[in-house]
């Protein structure tokens, strides 16, 4: 019982530390973005992108060529994703810029 209570306490304490796919990728990228910017981008992603789209988009931080390949793809599914991703990018840029 004591172990169960301790486990629950640790889980509850860690809950606010959750970061979504986009925020994690942003924080781990080589671009040295501010954590607050990454958090803002994640909030926009939560509004504009499905969880699956977020997972796919997060890969672009580590592999920019993948973004280019997706953008240029003739695959209808990738084309639809790119339109959603592009709309997300515009909204994130408008709301999360640090300048």
Backbone as numpy.savetxt, mean C-alpha at the origin, in Angstrom:
# Nx Ny Nz CAx CAy CAz Cx Cy Cz
-4.28 -20.58 31.23 -5.10 -19.40 31.23 -4.23 -18.14 31.23
-3.18 -18.17 32.02 -2.28 -17.03 32.11 -1.61 -16.75 30.76
-1.21 -17.82 30.07 -0.58 -17.69 28.75 -1.56 -17.09 27.75
-2.80 -17.53 27.82 -3.83 -17.01 26.92 -4.04 -15.51 27.14
-4.11 -15.08 28.37 -4.27 -13.67 28.68 -3.08 -12.85 28.20
-1.90 -13.37 28.39 -0.69 -12.68 27.94 -0.68 -12.56 26.42
-1.06 -13.64 25.74 -1.11 -13.62 24.28 -2.11 -12.59 23.78
-3.28 -12.53 24.41 -4.30 -11.55 24.02 -3.82 -10.12 24.27
-3.15 -9.91 25.37 -2.64 -8.57 25.69 -1.61 -8.12 24.67
-0.73 -9.03 24.28 0.29 -8.71 23.28 -0.37 -8.41 21.94
-1.36 -9.21 21.57 -2.06 -8.99 20.29 -2.77 -7.65 20.27
-3.43 -7.28 21.35 -4.11 -6.00 21.41 -3.14 -4.83 21.40
-2.02 -4.99 22.05 -1.01 -3.92 22.06 -0.41 -3.73 20.68
-0.31 -4.79 19.91 0.30 -4.71 18.58 -0.69 -4.24 17.52
-1.96 -4.28 17.79 -2.97 -3.96 16.78 -2.77 -2.61 16.12
-2.46 -1.53 16.84 -2.29 -0.24 16.19 -1.06 -0.17 15.28
-0.19 -1.15 15.38 1.03 -1.15 14.58 0.80 -1.72 13.18
-0.43 -2.13 12.88 -0.73 -2.71 11.57 -0.40 -1.71 10.46
0.24 -2.21 9.45 0.48 -1.40 8.25 0.03 -2.24 7.06
-0.67 -1.61 6.15 -1.15 -2.31 4.97 -0.02 -2.55 3.98
-0.35 -3.25 2.90 0.63 -3.61 1.88 1.37 -2.40 1.33
0.63 -1.36 1.01 1.22 -0.16 0.40 2.13 0.54 1.41
1.65 0.69 2.63 2.44 1.38 3.65 3.73 0.62 3.94
3.65 -0.69 4.05 4.85 -1.49 4.29 5.85 -1.34 3.15
5.35 -1.43 1.93 6.23 -1.30 0.76 6.86 0.08 0.70
6.07 1.10 0.99 6.56 2.47 1.00 7.66 2.65 2.05
7.39 2.17 3.26 8.38 2.29 4.34 9.66 1.53 4.05
9.55 0.43 3.32 10.72 -0.39 3.03 11.43 -0.01 1.73
10.88 0.94 1.02 11.46 1.31 -0.28 12.74 2.12 -0.11
13.46 2.24 -1.16 14.71 2.99 -1.19 14.47 4.49 -1.34
13.23 4.91 -1.38 12.90 6.32 -1.65 12.94 7.19 -0.40
13.12 6.60 0.76 13.22 7.34 2.02 12.02 8.25 2.28
10.85 7.73 2.04 9.63 8.51 2.30 9.40 8.62 3.80
8.79 9.71 4.20 8.44 9.90 5.61 7.37 8.88 5.99
7.43 8.32 7.17 6.40 7.38 7.61 4.99 7.97 7.53
4.86 9.26 7.80 3.53 9.89 7.73 3.02 9.91 6.28
3.92 10.07 5.34 3.53 10.05 3.93 3.08 8.65 3.54
3.83 7.64 3.97 3.47 6.26 3.67 2.12 5.90 4.29
1.87 6.39 5.49 0.59 6.16 6.16 -0.54 6.82 5.39
-0.32 8.02 4.92 -1.33 8.74 4.14 -1.63 7.99 2.84
-0.60 7.53 2.17 -0.78 6.79 0.92 -1.59 5.53 1.18
-1.33 4.86 2.31 -2.10 3.66 2.65 -3.57 4.00 2.88
-3.83 5.12 3.52 -5.22 5.51 3.76 -5.96 5.74 2.45
-5.29 6.34 1.49 -5.90 6.55 0.17 -6.09 5.19 -0.51
-5.12 4.31 -0.39 -5.24 2.97 -0.98 -6.42 2.23 -0.39
-6.65 2.39 0.91 -7.78 1.72 1.55 -9.11 2.20 0.98
-9.14 3.43 0.50 -10.35 3.99 -0.08 -10.50 3.59 -1.55
-9.42 3.64 -2.30 -9.49 3.50 -3.75 -9.20 2.10 -4.29
-8.46 1.28 -3.55 -8.02 0.00 -4.09 -8.50 -1.17 -3.23
-8.85 -2.25 -3.90 -9.18 -3.48 -3.17 -7.90 -4.02 -2.52
-8.07 -4.95 -1.63 -6.91 -5.57 -0.98 -5.99 -6.23 -2.01
-6.60 -6.90 -2.99 -5.81 -7.53 -4.05 -5.05 -6.51 -4.88
-5.71 -5.39 -5.20 -5.04 -4.32 -5.94 -3.88 -3.75 -5.13
-4.10 -3.60 -3.82 -3.03 -3.07 -2.96 -1.83 -4.01 -2.96
-2.10 -5.27 -2.89 -1.01 -6.27 -2.88 -0.21 -6.19 -4.18
-0.93 -6.06 -5.29 -0.27 -5.96 -6.59 0.51 -4.65 -6.70
-0.08 -3.55 -6.28 0.56 -2.24 -6.37 1.79 -2.15 -5.48
1.76 -2.80 -4.35 2.90 -2.76 -3.42 4.16 -3.32 -4.06
4.00 -4.23 -4.99 5.16 -4.82 -5.67 5.90 -3.78 -6.52
5.22 -2.72 -6.92 5.84 -1.69 -7.75 6.96 -0.96 -7.01
6.87 -0.87 -5.69 7.90 -0.18 -4.92 9.25 -0.87 -5.06
9.23 -2.19 -5.08 10.47 -2.96 -5.19 10.88 -3.20 -6.64
9.90 -3.15 -7.54 10.18 -3.48 -8.94 9.46 -2.50 -9.87
10.03 -1.31 -10.08 9.38 -0.32 -10.94 9.14 -0.82 -12.37
9.96 -1.75 -12.83 9.76 -2.30 -14.17 8.43 -3.04 -14.26
8.02 -3.65 -13.16 6.73 -4.34 -13.13 5.59 -3.35 -13.37
5.71 -2.16 -12.82 4.70 -1.12 -13.07 4.65 -0.76 -14.54
5.81 -0.60 -15.14 5.89 -0.27 -16.56 5.28 -1.39 -17.41
5.62 -2.63 -17.07 5.09 -3.77 -17.82 3.57 -3.86 -17.68
3.08 -3.57 -16.49 1.63 -3.60 -16.25 0.95 -2.50 -17.05
1.52 -1.31 -17.04 0.95 -0.18 -17.77 0.87 -0.45 -19.26
1.86 -1.12 -19.80 1.93 -1.36 -21.24 1.25 -2.66 -21.68
0.73 -3.41 -20.74 0.15 -4.70 -21.05 -1.12 -4.57 -21.89
-1.34 -5.55 -22.77 -2.57 -5.63 -23.55 -3.60 -6.53 -22.86
-3.25 -7.05 -21.71 -4.15 -7.91 -20.95 -5.28 -7.05 -20.37
-6.53 -7.36 -20.69 -7.65 -6.53 -20.21 -7.70 -6.39 -18.69
-7.38 -7.43 -17.98 -7.38 -7.38 -16.51 -6.34 -6.40 -15.99
-5.15 -6.43 -16.60 -4.09 -5.50 -16.20 -4.43 -4.07 -16.60
-5.11 -3.92 -17.73 -5.53 -2.59 -18.16 -6.53 -1.99 -17.17
-7.48 -2.81 -16.71 -8.47 -2.33 -15.73 -7.78 -2.00 -14.41
-6.84 -2.86 -13.99 -6.09 -2.58 -12.77 -5.34 -1.26 -12.91
-4.71 -1.04 -14.05 -3.91 0.17 -14.24 -4.77 1.43 -14.12
-5.99 1.38 -14.64 -6.88 2.53 -14.52 -7.21 2.81 -13.05
-7.46 1.76 -12.27 -7.72 1.94 -10.84 -6.47 2.46 -10.13
-5.32 1.92 -10.49 -4.06 2.32 -9.87 -3.74 3.79 -10.19
-4.00 4.17 -11.42 -3.75 5.55 -11.85 -4.64 6.53 -11.07
-5.91 6.19 -10.89 -6.83 7.04 -10.11 -6.37 7.12 -8.67
-5.90 6.02 -8.13 -5.35 6.01 -6.77 -4.14 6.94 -6.70
-3.26 6.87 -7.67 -2.05 7.70 -7.67 -2.36 9.18 -7.69
-3.36 9.55 -8.47 -3.76 10.96 -8.54 -4.27 11.43 -7.18
-5.14 10.64 -6.57 -5.70 11.02 -5.27 -4.62 11.04 -4.19
-3.72 10.08 -4.21 -2.63 10.05 -3.22 -1.73 11.27 -3.41
-1.45 11.62 -4.64 -0.62 12.78 -4.91 -1.27 14.08 -4.41
-2.57 14.18 -4.62 -3.29 15.38 -4.18 -3.37 15.49 -2.66
-3.43 14.36 -1.97 -3.66 14.37 -0.53 -2.43 14.11 0.33
-1.38 13.56 -0.25 -0.25 13.13 0.57 1.07 13.80 0.22
1.04 14.78 -0.65 2.30 15.43 -1.04 2.86 16.20 0.14
4.17 16.22 0.22 4.84 16.88 1.34 5.38 18.25 0.98
5.09 18.70 -0.22 5.63 20.02 -0.62 4.71 21.14 -0.25
